[in-house]
Amino acid sequence: MLVRQGSHRNEKIDRGLAASLAAIAGALNASAFYAVGFFSANMTGNVSTLSDHLAVGQWLSALFYGGIVMAFVLGAAVSTLIVNEGRRRGVHAIYAYSILAEAMLLAILGCADLWLLAAWRVPVLVPGLAFLMGLQNAVVTRISDARVRTTHVSGMATDLGIELGIAFDILCGREPATETRHNLTKLRLHLYTIGAFLIGGILGVFIYRAVGGYLLILAATLLTAIALDAIRRAKRTSLGRSSVSSEIGL
């Protein structure tokens, strides 16, 4: 999921990426809203709220919402810098290392949620999660050539509507039947993403109600497992290529 990029990916790999990371992102977003009343990845809503507070002169609240947006953008920028540097250095599993970095930071954020005073939870938890969601979304967007988004569903919902419209035209004979397979592939991917985000959100709230900030540590553990599995596969692939190259050289 976190090794092959762009055209080297297939439908199964994209669905696996969408199902796993969208579920985790959904759990983190929903649990954050349940815990402190803010969304960490809904930049449309946050920017709209920012504009509302600016319009009525609520500067302190506007500053906080602006900080959420900036944290998300910064996370995406940091992810891009990490990936670019990794690609320049030929690090085959750089996307997996980026997700591993997200997992480590998320574990720290989970500890903060558990041990910080209540007054500090909102200003630390919400921008922190926004940064990590920006980081994750940039990783997924780049590795899938923007076919998959996992931290919010607005784009996926739009794409789902587009593909439903195309499917209707195909059924009515207004679009070539040869487009059916491509259309079904996209429909499945968007449904997987939205469904995973929804189910992850439901489970996230239930788990957060039961264990609080340990949910973030659990999510960090899952991300670590996903990243380490990808790193192991990348190393095995690299070793296989090196062996083949050596045999050809001999």
N, C-alpha and C positions, 0 to 999 in steps of 0.2 A: 504493500500500500504506500509506503514512504520511500521507495527506492526508484521505481520506474516513473518516468516523467513524460508528460505530453502524449505524443502519438504512440509511445511504447506501452501505454496503459490500455487495458481493455475494460469492458463493461463490468466484469466481476470485481476487478481491483477497485474501480471507482465506487461501486456499491458498498464494498467493504469499508472503504475510507469514509464514505458518507454515513454509514450505519454506526460505526464506532465513534468517530469524533463528533458527529452531530449529536449523538445521544449524550456524550459527556458534556458538550457545550450547552445542550438543553437543560441538563441537570444543574449546571452551575448558574445559568441565567435565572431559571425559575426559583432555585433555592435562595439566590441573592435577593430577588424581589420579595420572596416570602420573609427573609430575615430582616432586610433593612429598607425595603420599599423602593429600590432602584434597579433598573436594568443595566447590565454591564456591557451588552453588545448591540442594543437597539439604538444605533446612532441616529436613525430617522426621528424616533421619539425624543431622544436627548437633545438634538439640534432644535426640534420644534419647541421643546420646553425651554431651552436656552433663549430662543427668540422671544418667547412669551415673557420670561422674566426680564429680559432687556427692555421690552416694550413698556412694562409697567414700573421699571426702575428698581427692581429687586436685585441689586448688584451682587450681593453676596451669594445668593442662590444661583444667579447667572454664572458667577465665577466657578462654582462647583460643577455645574453641568458642562461648562466649557472645559473644565479639567478632565471630565470623563471622556469627552470627544478627543481631546488632545492625547490622553493616555492610550486610547484605541489606535489613533494614528501613529503614535510613537512606537507602539508594539509592532505594528505592521512594518514601520521603517526599520526597526531593529532586526526583525525577522529577515527583511530583504538584505540588510548588510551582512548578516550571518550567512545566508544562503549564497550571496554573491562571492564572499570570501572563500567559502567552502568549495564552490565550483571552480574558482580560480586556482585553488590548491589541489583540485582533483579529488575531493572527498566525496566518494560515491554515495555515502549515506548522510549527506549534510541535512537533508530534510528531516530525517529521523533524529539527528542530533539536535535540531531546532525544537522538535517536540519533546525531547528529553530535557532540554533547558526549560521549556514550559512546565514540565512536570515538577522539576526541582523548585522553581519559583512558586508553583501552586502549593506545594507542600509547606513552604515557608509561610505562605499566605494563610494556609489552614491553621498553622500554629498560632499565627497572629490573631486569627478569629477566635481561637480557643482561649487565649491568654491575655489579650489586650483589654483594657478597660472599655466599658460600653461606649463611652464618649468618643473613642478612637476607632470604633469598628467601622462606621460608615466611611469616614475619610480615608481609611486604609483599604478596606475590603473592596469598595466599588471601583475606584480608579485602578487598583491592583488587578482585579478581574478584567476590567476593560483593556488594560495593557496586554494581558495574556490572551484575551479573545482576539485582539488585533493581530497578535503574533501568530496565533493558530490559523486565523483566516487567511493571512498572507501566505503561510506555508501551503495550505490546501489549495488556494487559488493558483499559485505558481506551479505546483507539481502537477495539477490536473488541467492546466491551461484554461482555468476559469470555468471548467465544467462542474466543479463541486464547490459549494460554499457550506460551511458547517456551523458557524456561530450565529447566524440569523437566517430567517426563511423568506424574507421579502422577495429577494431575487429568485429564489427557487419557486415560490408561489406564482410569480409572474411567468417564469419559464413553463411551469406546469400548465397554466392557462393557455399559453401559446401553443404548446404541444397538443392540448385537448382540442383547440380550434383546428389545428392541422389534421388531427385524427378524424374529426368530423368531416372535413373536406375530402379526406381520402375515402371515407365510407360512402360519401355522396358522389364519388367519381370525379371531383373537381381537382384533385391532386393525384399524381401518378402512384399506382399501387407499389411501385418499387421503393417508395419512401416509407412504407409500413414498418419495416424492421428498424430503421433509424429512429422513427417516431416512437416506437414501443420502447426502445433502449432508453431514450431520454425520459419518457414517462415513468419508467421504472426507477430511474435514478432520482428524479425529483420526488417521487412518492416515498422512496426509501429515506431520503434526507429529511423531508417534513415529518414523516412518521417517526423516525428515530429521534428527532428533536422533541417531538411531542411526548413520546414515551419516556425519554430521558428526563424531561421536565417534570412529569408526574412522579417518577421514581425519586428524582432529586428532592422534591418537597417532602415526600414521605420519609426519606432517609435523613434529611436535615432535621426534620421534626424529632426524629429518634436519637440522632447522635450529634447534631449541631455541626461544628466546624470539622469534625472528623470526615464529613462528606468530602471536603476539599482534599484531604489526605488520601482518601479512597480513590478519588478521581485522579490524583497525582500518581498513585500506584498503578492504575490502569493505563495511563498514558506512558508511564515508564515501561510497562510490559510490552506495549505496542511498539515503542521506540526501540527497545533492546532487541526485540524479535526482528525488526527491520534491519538494524545494524548487523545482527548475526547473519541474516540472509545476504546482505550486501558484501560482507567479508567473505562468505562462502563463494559467492559469485565471482568476486575479484580473484580469489585463490584458484578457482576453476579456470578463469581466463589466463592467469599467469602460467598454469600448468600446460594449457594448450599451446600458449606462445612458446614455452620452453621446448615442448615436443617438436613444434614446427621448426624452431631454431636448430634443434639437433638434426 
